[in-house]
Amino acid sequence: MESPCILVCSIDDKTGFCFGCGRTKAEIGAWTSYTSSERRAIMDSLPARLETVERKPRRETRRTRMAREGQAT
């Protein structure tokens, strides 16, 4: 299944969009229940959404944490 997820998983409080992929919490939660055409329509809107979010999340992202934990082992 196609997904825009890049493991950043942090929501911008101002816009409600994920810093990494641009989806809303509701869209992320329902992603597997959407049809291919619904997912494609959302994905087509993501570049414009990402232009509206701040570029740096305010907390550690899952990708950063995974990298840090991988270095600690």
Predicted model as a PDB file, atoms N, CA, C, CB and O in Angstrom, pLDDT in the B-factor column:
MODEL        1                                                                  
ATOM      1  N   MET A   1       0.835  -1.172   0.000  1.00 85.00           N  
ATOM      2  CA  MET A   1       0.000   0.000   0.000  1.00 85.00           C  
ATOM      3  C   MET A   1       0.888   1.246   0.000  1.00 85.00           C  
ATOM      4  CB  MET A   1      -0.954  -0.008   1.213  1.00 85.00           C  
ATOM      5  O   MET A   1       1.809   1.361   0.809  1.00 85.00           O  
ATOM      6  N   GLU A   2       0.613   2.144  -0.880  1.00 90.00           N  
ATOM      7  CA  GLU A   2       1.380   3.374  -0.986  1.00 90.00           C  
ATOM      8  C   GLU A   2       1.084   4.278   0.212  1.00 90.00           C  
ATOM      9  CB  GLU A   2       1.061   4.101  -2.311  1.00 90.00           C  
ATOM     10  O   GLU A   2      -0.065   4.428   0.628  1.00 90.00           O  
ATOM     11  N   SER A   3       2.140   4.872   0.750  1.00 93.00           N  
ATOM     12  CA  SER A   3       2.005   5.771   1.893  1.00 93.00           C  
ATOM     13  C   SER A   3       3.060   6.875   1.802  1.00 93.00           C  
ATOM     14  CB  SER A   3       2.140   4.990   3.231  1.00 93.00           C  
ATOM     15  O   SER A   3       4.183   6.626   1.365  1.00 93.00           O  
ATOM     16  N   PRO A   4       2.698   8.094   2.215  1.00 94.00           N  
ATOM     17  CA  PRO A   4       3.667   9.186   2.206  1.00 94.00           C  
ATOM     18  C   PRO A   4       4.503   9.248   3.484  1.00 94.00           C  
ATOM     19  CB  PRO A   4       2.951  10.499   2.007  1.00 94.00           C  
ATOM     20  O   PRO A   4       5.336  10.143   3.623  1.00 94.00           O  
ATOM     21  N   CYS A   5       4.304   8.333   4.403  1.00 93.00           N  
ATOM     22  CA  CYS A   5       4.982   8.368   5.698  1.00 93.00           C  
ATOM     23  C   CYS A   5       6.500   8.309   5.535  1.00 93.00           C  
ATOM     24  CB  CYS A   5       4.506   7.209   6.575  1.00 93.00           C  
ATOM     25  O   CYS A   5       7.029   7.478   4.797  1.00 93.00           O  
ATOM     26  N   ILE A   6       7.194   9.219   6.246  1.00 89.00           N  
ATOM     27  CA  ILE A   6       8.667   9.206   6.249  1.00 89.00           C  
ATOM     28  C   ILE A   6       9.193   9.063   7.678  1.00 89.00           C  
ATOM     29  CB  ILE A   6       9.230  10.502   5.598  1.00 89.00           C  
ATOM     30  O   ILE A   6      10.349   9.383   7.957  1.00 89.00           O  
ATOM     31  N   LEU A   7       8.332   8.577   8.583  1.00 88.00           N  
ATOM     32  CA  LEU A   7       8.677   8.317   9.987  1.00 88.00           C  
ATOM     33  C   LEU A   7       9.031   9.571  10.774  1.00 88.00           C  
ATOM     34  CB  LEU A   7       9.826   7.359  10.054  1.00 88.00           C  
ATOM     35  O   LEU A   7       9.829   9.502  11.709  1.00 88.00           O  
ATOM     36  N   VAL A   8       8.453  10.716  10.416  1.00 82.00           N  
ATOM     37  CA  VAL A   8       8.662  11.931  11.196  1.00 82.00           C  
ATOM     38  C   VAL A   8       7.564  12.064  12.246  1.00 82.00           C  
ATOM     39  CB  VAL A   8       8.690  13.175  10.278  1.00 82.00           C  
ATOM     40  O   VAL A   8       7.857  12.463  13.373  1.00 82.00           O  
ATOM     41  N   CYS A   9       6.337  11.752  11.928  1.00 85.00           N  
ATOM     42  CA  CYS A   9       5.241  11.565  12.880  1.00 85.00           C  
ATOM     43  C   CYS A   9       5.169  12.579  14.018  1.00 85.00           C  
ATOM     44  CB  CYS A   9       5.344  10.224  13.460  1.00 85.00           C  
ATOM     45  O   CYS A   9       5.226  12.214  15.192  1.00 85.00           O  
ATOM     46  N   SER A  10       5.045  13.825  13.666  1.00 88.00           N  
ATOM     47  CA  SER A  10       4.864  14.895  14.635  1.00 88.00           C  
ATOM     48  C   SER A  10       3.922  15.913  14.004  1.00 88.00           C  
ATOM     49  CB  SER A  10       6.237  15.551  15.046  1.00 88.00           C  
ATOM     50  O   SER A  10       4.152  16.352  12.878  1.00 88.00           O  
ATOM     51  N   ILE A  11       2.865  16.291  14.719  1.00 90.00           N  
ATOM     52  CA  ILE A  11       1.836  17.163  14.168  1.00 90.00           C  
ATOM     53  C   ILE A  11       2.114  18.622  14.510  1.00 90.00           C  
ATOM     54  CB  ILE A  11       0.460  16.755  14.687  1.00 90.00           C  
ATOM     55  O   ILE A  11       2.398  18.956  15.660  1.00 90.00           O  
ATOM     56  N   ASP A  12       2.031  19.481  13.506  1.00 88.00           N  
ATOM     57  CA  ASP A  12       2.165  20.918  13.680  1.00 88.00           C  
ATOM     58  C   ASP A  12       0.887  21.439  14.332  1.00 88.00           C  
ATOM     59  CB  ASP A  12       2.439  21.633  12.316  1.00 88.00           C  
ATOM     60  O   ASP A  12      -0.195  21.295  13.762  1.00 88.00           O  
ATOM     61  N   ASP A  13       0.994  22.040  15.514  1.00 87.00           N  
ATOM     62  CA  ASP A  13      -0.180  22.539  16.230  1.00 87.00           C  
ATOM     63  C   ASP A  13      -0.918  23.626  15.452  1.00 87.00           C  
ATOM     64  CB  ASP A  13       0.232  23.073  17.587  1.00 87.00           C  
ATOM     65  O   ASP A  13      -2.140  23.732  15.545  1.00 87.00           O  
ATOM     66  N   LYS A  14      -0.202  24.412  14.708  1.00 89.00           N  
ATOM     67  CA  LYS A  14      -0.802  25.524  13.967  1.00 89.00           C  
ATOM     68  C   LYS A  14      -1.677  25.046  12.814  1.00 89.00           C  
ATOM     69  CB  LYS A  14       0.285  26.439  13.434  1.00 89.00           C  
ATOM     70  O   LYS A  14      -2.788  25.547  12.635  1.00 89.00           O  
ATOM     71  N   THR A  15      -1.192  24.080  12.028  1.00 93.00           N  
ATOM     72  CA  THR A  15      -1.919  23.635  10.829  1.00 93.00           C  
ATOM     73  C   THR A  15      -2.670  22.325  11.027  1.00 93.00           C  
ATOM     74  CB  THR A  15      -0.960  23.482   9.681  1.00 93.00           C  
ATOM     75  O   THR A  15      -3.650  22.066  10.330  1.00 93.00           O  
ATOM     76  N   GLY A  16      -2.225  21.498  11.967  1.00 93.00           N  
ATOM     77  CA  GLY A  16      -2.828  20.178  12.145  1.00 93.00           C  
ATOM     78  C   GLY A  16      -2.252  19.131  11.203  1.00 93.00           C  
ATOM     79  O   GLY A  16      -2.741  18.002  11.156  1.00 93.00           O  
ATOM     80  N   PHE A  17      -1.215  19.497  10.450  1.00 94.00           N  
ATOM     81  CA  PHE A  17      -0.590  18.586   9.501  1.00 94.00           C  
ATOM     82  C   PHE A  17       0.682  17.995  10.092  1.00 94.00           C  
ATOM     83  CB  PHE A  17      -0.283  19.305   8.182  1.00 94.00           C  
ATOM     84  O   PHE A  17       1.379  18.648  10.870  1.00 94.00           O  
ATOM     85  N   CYS A  18       0.980  16.753   9.715  1.00 93.00           N  
ATOM     86  CA  CYS A  18       2.217  16.096  10.121  1.00 93.00           C  
ATOM     87  C   CYS A  18       3.400  16.815   9.464  1.00 93.00           C  
ATOM     88  CB  CYS A  18       2.198  14.582   9.735  1.00 93.00           C  
ATOM     89  O   CYS A  18       3.357  17.143   8.278  1.00 93.00           O  
ATOM     90  N   PHE A  19       4.452  17.055  10.243  1.00 90.00           N  
ATOM     91  CA  PHE A  19       5.655  17.690   9.711  1.00 90.00           C  
ATOM     92  C   PHE A  19       6.286  16.863   8.597  1.00 90.00           C  
ATOM     93  CB  PHE A  19       6.666  17.913  10.825  1.00 90.00           C  
ATOM     94  O   PHE A  19       6.864  17.418   7.662  1.00 90.00           O  
ATOM     95  N   GLY A  20       6.180  15.546   8.691  1.00 90.00           N  
ATOM     96  CA  GLY A  20       6.845  14.672   7.732  1.00 90.00           C  
ATOM     97  C   GLY A  20       6.073  14.438   6.455  1.00 90.00           C  
ATOM     98  O   GLY A  20       6.620  14.569   5.360  1.00 90.00           O  
ATOM     99  N   CYS A  21       4.782  14.087   6.590  1.00 94.00           N  
ATOM    100  CA  CYS A  21       4.026  13.687   5.393  1.00 94.00           C  
ATOM    101  C   CYS A  21       2.941  14.672   4.987  1.00 94.00           C  
ATOM    102  CB  CYS A  21       3.403  12.351   5.619  1.00 94.00           C  
ATOM    103  O   CYS A  21       2.504  14.663   3.836  1.00 94.00           O  
ATOM    104  N   GLY A  22       2.496  15.524   5.912  1.00 95.00           N  
ATOM    105  CA  GLY A  22       1.468  16.495   5.578  1.00 95.00           C  
ATOM    106  C   GLY A  22       0.041  16.045   5.847  1.00 95.00           C  
ATOM    107  O   GLY A  22      -0.900  16.813   5.649  1.00 95.00           O  
ATOM    108  N   ARG A  23      -0.129  14.799   6.300  1.00 97.00           N  
ATOM    109  CA  ARG A  23      -1.490  14.325   6.586  1.00 97.00           C  
ATOM    110  C   ARG A  23      -1.962  14.804   7.960  1.00 97.00           C  
ATOM    111  CB  ARG A  23      -1.548  12.788   6.516  1.00 97.00           C  
ATOM    112  O   ARG A  23      -1.154  15.184   8.807  1.00 97.00           O  
ATOM    113  N   THR A  24      -3.277  14.780   8.167  1.00 97.00           N  
ATOM    114  CA  THR A  24      -3.846  15.090   9.473  1.00 97.00           C  
ATOM    115  C   THR A  24      -3.840  13.816  10.324  1.00 97.00           C  
ATOM    116  CB  THR A  24      -5.296  15.669   9.333  1.00 97.00           C  
ATOM    117  O   THR A  24      -3.622  12.719   9.810  1.00 97.00           O  
ATOM    118  N   LYS A  25      -4.080  13.972  11.629  1.00 96.00           N  
ATOM    119  CA  LYS A  25      -4.168  12.798  12.503  1.00 96.00           C  
ATOM    120  C   LYS A  25      -5.265  11.852  12.017  1.00 96.00           C  
ATOM    121  CB  LYS A  25      -4.439  13.225  13.963  1.00 96.00           C  
ATOM    122  O   LYS A  25      -5.075  10.636  11.995  1.00 96.00           O  
ATOM    123  N   ALA A  26      -6.401  12.406  11.633  1.00 97.00           N  
ATOM    124  CA  ALA A  26      -7.523  11.584  11.158  1.00 97.00           C  
ATOM    125  C   ALA A  26      -7.142  10.807   9.898  1.00 97.00           C  
ATOM    126  CB  ALA A  26      -8.754  12.465  10.880  1.00 97.00           C  
ATOM    127  O   ALA A  26      -7.471   9.627   9.772  1.00 97.00           O  
ATOM    128  N   GLU A  27      -6.459  11.458   8.978  1.00 97.00           N  
ATOM    129  CA  GLU A  27      -6.042  10.786   7.744  1.00 97.00           C  
ATOM    130  C   GLU A  27      -5.028   9.689   8.028  1.00 97.00           C  
ATOM    131  CB  GLU A  27      -5.454  11.796   6.758  1.00 97.00           C  
ATOM    132  O   GLU A  27      -5.086   8.618   7.425  1.00 97.00           O  
ATOM    133  N   ILE A  28      -4.103   9.948   8.938  1.00 96.00           N  
ATOM    134  CA  ILE A  28      -3.111   8.932   9.296  1.00 96.00           C  
ATOM    135  C   ILE A  28      -3.817   7.721   9.903  1.00 96.00           C  
ATOM    136  CB  ILE A  28      -2.060   9.508  10.291  1.00 96.00           C  
ATOM    137  O   ILE A  28      -3.516   6.580   9.550  1.00 96.00           O  
ATOM    138  N   GLY A  29      -4.751   7.972  10.813  1.00 96.00           N  
ATOM    139  CA  GLY A  29      -5.464   6.888  11.477  1.00 96.00           C  
ATOM    140  C   GLY A  29      -6.339   6.060  10.557  1.00 96.00           C  
ATOM    141  O   GLY A  29      -6.502   4.858  10.767  1.00 96.00           O  
ATOM    142  N   ALA A  30      -6.899   6.690   9.545  1.00 97.00           N  
ATOM    143  CA  ALA A  30      -7.821   5.998   8.637  1.00 97.00           C  
ATOM    144  C   ALA A  30      -7.164   5.565   7.335  1.00 97.00           C  
ATOM    145  CB  ALA A  30      -8.995   6.885   8.327  1.00 97.00           C  
ATOM    146  O   ALA A  30      -7.844   5.057   6.444  1.00 97.00           O  
ATOM    147  N   TRP A  31      -5.865   5.755   7.210  1.00 97.00           N  
ATOM    148  CA  TRP A  31      -5.167   5.532   5.937  1.00 97.00           C  
ATOM    149  C   TRP A  31      -5.466   4.169   5.325  1.00 97.00           C  
ATOM    150  CB  TRP A  31      -3.677   5.673   6.137  1.00 97.00           C  
ATOM    151  O   TRP A  31      -5.725   4.086   4.125  1.00 97.00           O  
ATOM    152  N   THR A  32      -5.438   3.113   6.107  1.00 96.00           N  
ATOM    153  CA  THR A  32      -5.631   1.764   5.550  1.00 96.00           C  
ATOM    154  C   THR A  32      -7.079   1.507   5.131  1.00 96.00           C  
ATOM    155  CB  THR A  32      -5.203   0.714   6.570  1.00 96.00           C  
ATOM    156  O   THR A  32      -7.347   0.559   4.394  1.00 96.00           O  
ATOM    157  N   SER A  33      -8.002   2.332   5.588  1.00 97.00           N  
ATOM    158  CA  SER A  33      -9.404   2.128   5.200  1.00 97.00           C  
ATOM    159  C   SER A  33      -9.780   2.921   3.942  1.00 97.00           C  
ATOM    160  CB  SER A  33     -10.325   2.527   6.353  1.00 97.00           C  
ATOM    161  O   SER A  33     -10.858   2.710   3.385  1.00 97.00           O  
ATOM    162  N   TYR A  34      -8.921   3.815   3.495  1.00 97.00           N  
ATOM    163  CA  TYR A  34      -9.202   4.586   2.284  1.00 97.00           C  
ATOM    164  C   TYR A  34      -8.993   3.731   1.042  1.00 97.00           C  
ATOM    165  CB  TYR A  34      -8.313   5.838   2.221  1.00 97.00           C  
ATOM    166  O   TYR A  34      -8.200   2.789   1.045  1.00 97.00           O  
ATOM    167  N   THR A  35      -9.712   4.072  -0.012  1.00 96.00           N  
ATOM    168  CA  THR A  35      -9.497   3.411  -1.306  1.00 96.00           C  
ATOM    169  C   THR A  35      -8.219   3.982  -1.923  1.00 96.00           C  
ATOM    170  CB  THR A  35     -10.734   3.614  -2.271  1.00 96.00           C  
ATOM    171  O   THR A  35      -7.709   5.009  -1.475  1.00 96.00           O  
ATOM    172  N   SER A  36      -7.724   3.323  -2.928  1.00 95.00           N  
ATOM    173  CA  SER A  36      -6.526   3.811  -3.626  1.00 95.00           C  
ATOM    174  C   SER A  36      -6.738   5.214  -4.180  1.00 95.00           C  
ATOM    175  CB  SER A  36      -6.144   2.858  -4.761  1.00 95.00           C  
ATOM    176  O   SER A  36      -5.833   6.047  -4.114  1.00 95.00           O  
ATOM    177  N   SER A  37      -7.912   5.484  -4.721  1.00 96.00           N  
ATOM    178  CA  SER A  37      -8.167   6.812  -5.283  1.00 96.00           C  
ATOM    179  C   SER A  37      -8.282   7.869  -4.181  1.00 96.00           C  
ATOM    180  CB  SER A  37      -9.450   6.794  -6.130  1.00 96.00           C  
ATOM    181  O   SER A  37      -7.881   9.014  -4.390  1.00 96.00           O  
ATOM    182  N   GLU A  38      -8.816   7.509  -3.025  1.00 97.00           N  
ATOM    183  CA  GLU A  38      -8.865   8.459  -1.907  1.00 97.00           C  
ATOM    184  C   GLU A  38      -7.454   8.771  -1.403  1.00 97.00           C  
ATOM    185  CB  GLU A  38      -9.729   7.896  -0.754  1.00 97.00           C  
ATOM    186  O   GLU A  38      -7.125   9.926  -1.133  1.00 97.00           O  
ATOM    187  N   ARG A  39      -6.623   7.728  -1.280  1.00 97.00           N  
ATOM    188  CA  ARG A  39      -5.235   7.947  -0.857  1.00 97.00           C  
ATOM    189  C   ARG A  39      -4.494   8.818  -1.871  1.00 97.00           C  
ATOM    190  CB  ARG A  39      -4.504   6.597  -0.679  1.00 97.00           C  
ATOM    191  O   ARG A  39      -3.741   9.712  -1.486  1.00 97.00           O  
ATOM    192  N   ARG A  40      -4.701   8.562  -3.160  1.00 96.00           N  
ATOM    193  CA  ARG A  40      -4.035   9.333  -4.206  1.00 96.00           C  
ATOM    194  C   ARG A  40      -4.468  10.802  -4.137  1.00 96.00           C  
ATOM    195  CB  ARG A  40      -4.349   8.739  -5.603  1.00 96.00           C  
ATOM    196  O   ARG A  40      -3.628  11.691  -4.281  1.00 96.00           O  
ATOM    197  N   ALA A  41      -5.743  11.073  -3.924  1.00 97.00           N  
ATOM    198  CA  ALA A  41      -6.238  12.451  -3.837  1.00 97.00           C  
ATOM    199  C   ALA A  41      -5.582  13.179  -2.656  1.00 97.00           C  
ATOM    200  CB  ALA A  41      -7.784  12.466  -3.690  1.00 97.00           C  
ATOM    201  O   ALA A  41      -5.191  14.339  -2.782  1.00 97.00           O  
ATOM    202  N   ILE A  42      -5.464  12.504  -1.522  1.00 97.00           N  
ATOM    203  CA  ILE A  42      -4.809  13.101  -0.361  1.00 97.00           C  
ATOM    204  C   ILE A  42      -3.339  13.348  -0.676  1.00 97.00           C  
ATOM    205  CB  ILE A  42      -4.955  12.190   0.886  1.00 97.00           C  
ATOM    206  O   ILE A  42      -2.814  14.429  -0.409  1.00 97.00           O  
ATOM    207  N   MET A  43      -2.677  12.343  -1.246  1.00 96.00           N  
ATOM    208  CA  MET A  43      -1.251  12.477  -1.550  1.00 96.00           C  
ATOM    209  C   MET A  43      -0.982  13.616  -2.533  1.00 96.00           C  
ATOM    210  CB  MET A  43      -0.710  11.168  -2.116  1.00 96.00           C  
ATOM    211  O   MET A  43       0.057  14.271  -2.453  1.00 96.00           O  
ATOM    212  N   ASP A  44      -1.902  13.851  -3.449  1.00 97.00           N  
ATOM    213  CA  ASP A  44      -1.735  14.947  -4.402  1.00 97.00           C  
ATOM    214  C   ASP A  44      -1.773  16.311  -3.710  1.00 97.00           C  
ATOM    215  CB  ASP A  44      -2.819  14.878  -5.475  1.00 97.00           C  
ATOM    216  O   ASP A  44      -1.192  17.277  -4.204  1.00 97.00           O  
ATOM    217  N   SER A  45      -2.459  16.388  -2.564  1.00 97.00           N  
ATOM    218  CA  SER A  45      -2.566  17.661  -1.846  1.00 97.00           C  
ATOM    219  C   SER A  45      -1.423  17.890  -0.858  1.00 97.00           C  
ATOM    220  CB  SER A  45      -3.882  17.721  -1.111  1.00 97.00           C  
ATOM    221  O   SER A  45      -1.278  18.997  -0.339  1.00 97.00           O  
ATOM    222  N   LEU A  46      -0.619  16.878  -0.591  1.00 96.00           N  
ATOM    223  CA  LEU A  46       0.402  16.980   0.451  1.00 96.00           C  
ATOM    224  C   LEU A  46       1.512  18.001   0.176  1.00 96.00           C  
ATOM    225  CB  LEU A  46       1.018  15.648   0.649  1.00 96.00           C  
ATOM    226  O   LEU A  46       1.898  18.705   1.109  1.00 96.00           O  
ATOM    227  N   PRO A  47       2.039  18.124  -1.025  1.00 95.00           N  
ATOM    228  CA  PRO A  47       3.091  19.127  -1.235  1.00 95.00           C  
ATOM    229  C   PRO A  47       2.641  20.544  -0.847  1.00 95.00           C  
ATOM    230  CB  PRO A  47       3.532  19.112  -2.695  1.00 95.00           C  
ATOM    231  O   PRO A  47       3.405  21.285  -0.229  1.00 95.00           O  
ATOM    232  N   ALA A  48       1.428  20.916  -1.202  1.00 95.00           N  
ATOM    233  CA  ALA A  48       0.926  22.247  -0.846  1.00 95.00           C  
ATOM    234  C   ALA A  48       0.756  22.375   0.665  1.00 95.00           C  
ATOM    235  CB  ALA A  48      -0.412  22.528  -1.556  1.00 95.00           C  
ATOM    236  O   ALA A  48       1.044  23.429   1.231  1.00 95.00           O  
ATOM    237  N   ARG A  49       0.295  21.327   1.315  1.00 94.00           N  
ATOM    238  CA  ARG A  49       0.139  21.346   2.765  1.00 94.00           C  
ATOM    239  C   ARG A  49       1.482  21.525   3.451  1.00 94.00           C  
ATOM    240  CB  ARG A  49      -0.531  20.062   3.250  1.00 94.00           C  
ATOM    241  O   ARG A  49       1.608  22.311   4.390  1.00 94.00           O  
ATOM    242  N   LEU A  50       2.486  20.795   2.978  1.00 92.00           N  
ATOM    243  CA  LEU A  50       3.804  20.859   3.607  1.00 92.00           C  
ATOM    244  C   LEU A  50       4.428  22.250   3.508  1.00 92.00           C  
ATOM    245  CB  LEU A  50       4.729  19.838   2.973  1.00 92.00           C  
ATOM    246  O   LEU A  50       5.283  22.605   4.321  1.00 92.00           O  
ATOM    247  N   GLU A  51       4.013  23.029   2.531  1.00 91.00           N  
ATOM    248  CA  GLU A  51       4.498  24.400   2.419  1.00 91.00           C  
ATOM    249  C   GLU A  51       3.980  25.276   3.559  1.00 91.00           C  
ATOM    250  CB  GLU A  51       4.088  24.994   1.078  1.00 91.00           C  
ATOM    251  O   GLU A  51       4.550  26.331   3.835  1.00 91.00           O  
ATOM    252  N   THR A  52       2.903  24.848   4.222  1.00 91.00           N  
ATOM    253  CA  THR A  52       2.292  25.661   5.276  1.00 91.00           C  
ATOM    254  C   THR A  52       2.791  25.320   6.678  1.00 91.00           C  
ATOM    255  CB  THR A  52       0.801  25.501   5.231  1.00 91.00           C  
ATOM    256  O   THR A  52       2.508  26.058   7.621  1.00 91.00           O  
ATOM    257  N   VAL A  53       3.522  24.225   6.837  1.00 88.00           N  
ATOM    258  CA  VAL A  53       4.010  23.847   8.168  1.00 88.00           C  
ATOM    259  C   VAL A  53       5.421  24.355   8.386  1.00 88.00           C  
ATOM    260  CB  VAL A  53       3.967  22.324   8.350  1.00 88.00           C  
ATOM    261  O   VAL A  53       6.185  24.560   7.443  1.00 88.00           O  
ATOM    262  N   GLU A  54       5.746  24.553   9.651  1.00 76.00           N  
ATOM    263  CA  GLU A  54       7.111  24.920   9.981  1.00 76.00           C  
ATOM    264  C   GLU A  54       7.982  23.715   9.680  1.00 76.00           C  
ATOM    265  CB  GLU A  54       7.248  25.374  11.476  1.00 76.00           C  
ATOM    266  O   GLU A  54       7.522  22.578   9.780  1.00 76.00           O  
ATOM    267  N   ARG A  55       9.204  23.945   9.320  1.00 68.00           N  
ATOM    268  CA  ARG A  55      10.064  22.851   8.886  1.00 68.00           C  
ATOM    269  C   ARG A  55      10.638  22.010  10.012  1.00 68.00           C  
ATOM    270  CB  ARG A  55      11.173  23.395   8.087  1.00 68.00           C  
ATOM    271  O   ARG A  55      11.093  20.895   9.756  1.00 68.00           O  
ATOM    272  N   LYS A  56      10.638  22.494  11.249  1.00 65.00           N  
ATOM    273  CA  LYS A  56      11.239  21.712  12.326  1.00 65.00           C  
ATOM    274  C   LYS A  56      10.203  21.349  13.371  1.00 65.00           C  
ATOM    275  CB  LYS A  56      12.388  22.481  12.972  1.00 65.00           C  
ATOM    276  O   LYS A  56       9.558  22.237  13.927  1.00 65.00           O  
ATOM    277  N   PRO A  57      10.027  20.072  13.651  1.00 56.00           N  
ATOM    278  CA  PRO A  57       9.098  19.685  14.715  1.00 56.00           C  
ATOM    279  C   PRO A  57       9.631  20.153  16.063  1.00 56.00           C  
ATOM    280  CB  PRO A  57       8.876  18.153  14.724  1.00 56.00           C  
ATOM    281  O   PRO A  57      10.836  20.331  16.238  1.00 56.00           O  
ATOM    282  N   ARG A  58       8.720  20.349  17.013  1.00 59.00           N  
ATOM    283  CA  ARG A  58       9.107  20.845  18.324  1.00 59.00           C  
ATOM    284  C   ARG A  58       9.548  19.748  19.279  1.00 59.00           C  
ATOM    285  CB  ARG A  58       7.975  21.598  18.927  1.00 59.00           C  
ATOM    286  O   ARG A  58       9.912  20.036  20.419  1.00 59.00           O  
ATOM    287  N   ARG A  59       9.523  18.512  18.842  1.00 65.00           N  
ATOM    288  CA  ARG A  59       9.975  17.416  19.699  1.00 65.00           C  
ATOM    289  C   ARG A  59      10.754  16.414  18.861  1.00 65.00           C  
ATOM    290  CB  ARG A  59       8.773  16.725  20.405  1.00 65.00           C  
ATOM    291  O   ARG A  59      10.758  16.477  17.631  1.00 65.00           O  
ATOM    292  N   GLU A  60      11.401  15.509  19.538  1.00 68.00           N  
ATOM    293  CA  GLU A  60      12.175  14.496  18.838  1.00 68.00           C  
ATOM    294  C   GLU A  60      11.249  13.628  17.995  1.00 68.00           C  
ATOM    295  CB  GLU A  60      12.972  13.631  19.835  1.00 68.00           C  
ATOM    296  O   GLU A  60      10.207  13.183  18.476  1.00 68.00           O  
ATOM    297  N   THR A  61      11.618  13.388  16.753  1.00 69.00           N  
ATOM    298  CA  THR A  61      10.815  12.549  15.878  1.00 69.00           C  
ATOM    299  C   THR A  61      11.177  11.086  16.056  1.00 69.00           C  
ATOM    300  CB  THR A  61      10.995  12.965  14.424  1.00 69.00           C  
ATOM    301  O   THR A  61      12.226  10.753  16.606  1.00 69.00           O  
ATOM    302  N   ARG A  62      10.302  10.226  15.586  1.00 74.00           N  
ATOM    303  CA  ARG A  62      10.547   8.790  15.685  1.00 74.00           C  
ATOM    304  C   ARG A  62      11.810   8.398  14.918  1.00 74.00           C  
ATOM    305  CB  ARG A  62       9.339   8.005  15.155  1.00 74.00           C  
ATOM    306  O   ARG A  62      12.581   7.558  15.381  1.00 74.00           O  
ATOM    307  N   ARG A  63      12.021   8.998  13.757  1.00 75.00           N  
ATOM    308  CA  ARG A  63      13.212   8.683  12.963  1.00 75.00           C  
ATOM    309  C   ARG A  63      14.482   9.075  13.720  1.00 75.00           C  
ATOM    310  CB  ARG A  63      13.159   9.405  11.596  1.00 75.00           C  
ATOM    311  O   ARG A  63      15.450   8.314  13.742  1.00 75.00           O  
ATOM    312  N   THR A  64      14.482  10.261  14.342  1.00 74.00           N  
ATOM    313  CA  THR A  64      15.643  10.714  15.112  1.00 74.00           C  
ATOM    314  C   THR A  64      15.886   9.795  16.303  1.00 74.00           C  
ATOM    315  CB  THR A  64      15.444  12.163  15.591  1.00 74.00           C  
ATOM    316  O   THR A  64      17.022   9.411  16.582  1.00 74.00           O  
ATOM    317  N   ARG A  65      14.801   9.446  17.004  1.00 77.00           N  
ATOM    318  CA  ARG A  65      14.929   8.562  18.168  1.00 77.00           C  
ATOM    319  C   ARG A  65      15.473   7.196  17.763  1.00 77.00           C  
ATOM    320  CB  ARG A  65      13.573   8.400  18.870  1.00 77.00           C  
ATOM    321  O   ARG A  65      16.336   6.643  18.444  1.00 77.00           O  
ATOM    322  N   MET A  66      14.969   6.651  16.654  1.00 82.00           N  
ATOM    323  CA  MET A  66      15.440   5.347  16.181  1.00 82.00           C  
ATOM    324  C   MET A  66      16.920   5.410  15.833  1.00 82.00           C  
ATOM    325  CB  MET A  66      14.625   4.884  14.958  1.00 82.00           C  
ATOM    326  O   MET A  66      17.668   4.481  16.139  1.00 82.00           O  
ATOM    327  N   ALA A  67      17.346   6.484  15.204  1.00 83.00           N  
ATOM    328  CA  ALA A  67      18.763   6.643  14.855  1.00 83.00           C  
ATOM    329  C   ALA A  67      19.615   6.751  16.105  1.00 83.00           C  
ATOM    330  CB  ALA A  67      18.970   7.881  13.972  1.00 83.00           C  
ATOM    331  O   ALA A  67      20.680   6.140  16.198  1.00 83.00           O  
ATOM    332  N   ARG A  68      19.135   7.539  17.076  1.00 80.00           N  
ATOM    333  CA  ARG A  68      19.877   7.719  18.330  1.00 80.00           C  
ATOM    334  C   ARG A  68      19.982   6.391  19.085  1.00 80.00           C  
ATOM    335  CB  ARG A  68      19.193   8.790  19.220  1.00 80.00           C  
ATOM    336  O   ARG A  68      21.054   6.038  19.577  1.00 80.00           O  
ATOM    337  N   GLU A  69      18.889   5.670  19.173  1.00 85.00           N  
ATOM    338  CA  GLU A  69      18.884   4.389  19.886  1.00 85.00           C  
ATOM    339  C   GLU A  69      19.745   3.354  19.168  1.00 85.00           C  
ATOM    340  CB  GLU A  69      17.451   3.866  20.034  1.00 85.00           C  
ATOM    341  O   GLU A  69      20.358   2.499  19.807  1.00 85.00           O  
ATOM    342  N   GLY A  70      19.790   3.432  17.850  1.00 81.00           N  
ATOM    343  CA  GLY A  70      20.628   2.509  17.081  1.00 81.00           C  
ATOM    344  C   GLY A  70      22.101   2.757  17.326  1.00 81.00           C  
ATOM    345  O   GLY A  70      22.899   1.820  17.310  1.00 81.00           O  
ATOM    346  N   GLN A  71      22.472   4.007  17.554  1.00 71.00           N  
ATOM    347  CA  GLN A  71      23.875   4.354  17.826  1.00 71.00           C  
ATOM    348  C   GLN A  71      24.270   3.947  19.243  1.00 71.00           C  
ATOM    349  CB  GLN A  71      24.107   5.866  17.627  1.00 71.00           C  
ATOM    350  O   GLN A  71      25.439   3.665  19.505  1.00 71.00           O  
ATOM    351  N   ALA A  72      23.302   3.917  20.153  1.00 59.00           N  
ATOM    352  CA  ALA A  72      23.588   3.592  21.548  1.00 59.00           C  
ATOM    353  C   ALA A  72      23.837   2.094  21.742  1.00 59.00           C  
ATOM    354  CB  ALA A  72      22.435   4.047  22.436  1.00 59.00           C  
ATOM    355  O   ALA A  72      24.445   1.695  22.736  1.00 59.00           O  
ATOM    356  N   THR A  73      23.380   1.274  20.817  1.00 51.00           N  
ATOM    357  CA  THR A  73      23.553  -0.177  20.980  1.00 51.00           C  
ATOM    358  C   THR A  73      24.831  -0.680  20.425  1.00 51.00           C  
ATOM    359  CB  THR A  73      22.444  -0.906  20.342  1.00 51.00           C  
ATOM    360  O   THR A  73      25.105  -1.878  20.494  1.00 51.00           O  
TER     361      THR A  73                                                      
ENDMDL                                                                          
END                                                                             
